[in-house]
Amino acid sequence: MGDLIQHEQFELEVLSRLQSGRFLANLIFGGGTMLRLCHGLNRYSVDLDFWVAGEMDWAKYYHRMEKYLDQFYKIADSANKHFTILFELKSPQFPRSLKIEIRKTVKNVKTETSIAYSPHAPVQVMLKTVVLEDMMTSKIEAFLDRREIRDAYDMEFLVKRGIVLNADHEALTQMLAELGKLGKKDFSVKLGS
């Protein structure tokens, strides 16, 4: 558990540095880490996921971010791919590496301003996040696509927060069938780690 707490501190440190470097203005924070840091999801997620709010000069953005992050971290991997920008950061202060994924496709979602925080870190970061209703839609799509228990867990978290599971009958039937296929390993290993 200690390394997960340290990883959460690493996530917040990186978010704070990205905010200070003015890299987050056109990005929308989403995914499991956003749900944990901004809304209290009780599941650790180990990467930072972003969608883009508008078009950008990706080559310029990537090189500027790479140069900036290199001042603070060892960049274990980075790529400016067709659909995504990826970074994997390492720091001697933290046991795990941290992955950042920025999807280049403009995502038509509603956003809100949220504060990312942790009781284990001295830093809070104000940033643009996906509204929970659109996060639910994204989690439904993700579960139907990759059939991972973490997406089902996140949907349950959102339902408990009052967010409607807005899916048609076919999608609901498919989700129930896939939930029935999840085994003990999914609960103990994938969700428990």
N, C-alpha and C positions, 0 to 999 in steps of 0.2 A: 504494500500500500504506500510505503514511503516514497518509492520511485514514481508512483503515479501523482502524488502530491507535488514532488519536485517537477514532474513533467508539466503539471498545471501552472506552476510558477514560471517555467520556461515559456509556455504558451502566452501568458500575460506579458512577460518581458518582451517577447517578439512583437506582440500586438502593439504594445506601447511604443516600441522603436519604429514600427511601420507607421504608426500614427504621427510620431514626431518627424519622421522623414517625408511625410505627406504622400504616402502610398495608398492610403485607404479611402480617399475622397470619392473615387469612382467605383469602389468595390462594395459588395454586399456580403456580409458575414453570414454564413449558414451552416447547416449540418449539426452533427451531434455535439461538437465542441461549443458551438454557439448556444445550443440548448442548455448545456451544462453551465457555461460561464455567465450567460445572460438571464437564464430562466430557472436554474437550479435542478436540472436533470441529474438524477443520481446514478449516472453511468459515465465512466470515463471514456472519452474519445481522444485519440492521440494525434490528430492532425488539424490543421486550420484550412477550412474550405471557404472559398469565396466565389461569388458570381460577379459579373461585371454589369454596371448600370448603364453604360454607354460605350460607344466606340472609342478606341485608343490607338496610339501608335505603339504597337506591342513590342517591336524591336527596341525602341528607345526606352520604354517602360522597363522591359526585362533587364537591359544592360545597366540602367540606373539603379534598379533594385539589387541586382547582383553586386555591383560595386559598393552599395550602401551596406548590405548585409555582411559582406566580406570584412568590413571594419570590426565587426563584433563576433562573428562566428566562423567556424570552418564550414565551408560549403561542400558537403559530401557528394552532392549531386545537384544538378540544375539542368533545366531544358526549357526552351521556348518552342513548344510543339505547335502543331496546327490548331488544336482546340484548347490547349491548356498551357499554362506556365507552371513549372514545378520547381520547388527548392527542397532540399533536405539539409537541415542545419544540425551541426554538432557544437557542443560547448563543453569545456572541461568541468563546468559547474553543475552539469546535469547528466544523469546516466543514460538517458535515451535520446535518440535523434528526433527532430521535429520536422514533419513534412508540411509544406504549404502547397496547396493546389488552387490555382486561379483558373476558372473556366472562362474562356474568351467569348463564348456565345452570350450575347446580351439576353439576360433573363428578365422577362416581363413579370415582375412580382412587385407586390406592395412592400414598402419598407417602413421601418420606424427607427428611431434613435434609441439605442440601448446602452447600458453600462455593463461591460464585461468585468467580472470581479471574482475573487476567491477569498475565503477566510484564511487561506494559507499564503497569500501574497500581499505585499504592501502597495500594489499598483491597481488602479482602476482605469479602464479605457472606454471612452465614449465613442461609439461607432454605429454605422448604418447596418441594420440587420433585417432579415426576412421576417415579415409578420407571421405569426404562428399559423394562421389559416393557410398561407401559401407554403409554409414549412410542412404542414400536414400533407398537402397535395404532393410535394416533392418526396416525402417519405413513403407515400402510397406507391408512387411511380418507382422508387428505388426498391421497395420490397418486391413488387411484381417483376422487376428486372433481375435483381441479384439474389432474392430470397434469403436474405440475412436476418438473423434474429434481432440484431441491433435495430433494424428499421421497424420491426414489429414492436419492440420495446419502446422506441421513441414515439410511435403512434399511440401506444397506451398512455404514455406520459402526457401527450397532447390532449387526448380524450379526457383524462383526469383534470386537465386545466380548463376544460369546457370547450375545447375545439372540436367541431363536428367532423366526424369521419365521412367526408363528402365524396362518396364513390358510388358508381352505378351498381346494379345488381350483379352484373357479370364480374366486375372487379372484386366485389365483396365475396362472391362465390369462389373465385380464384384465390383470394387471400386466405379464406378459411381452409381451402384444400392444402395450400402451401404451409399454413400454420400446423396442420395435422401431420405434416411430414417432418417437422422439426423434432430432433431427438435429444436424448440426455446430453450428448456431447455439445449440442448447440447451447444448452442452458448452462452447463458446468464449465465448458472450456471457452467458447466464443463470447458468451455474455459475462462469464465469471472472471475473465482475464482483463 
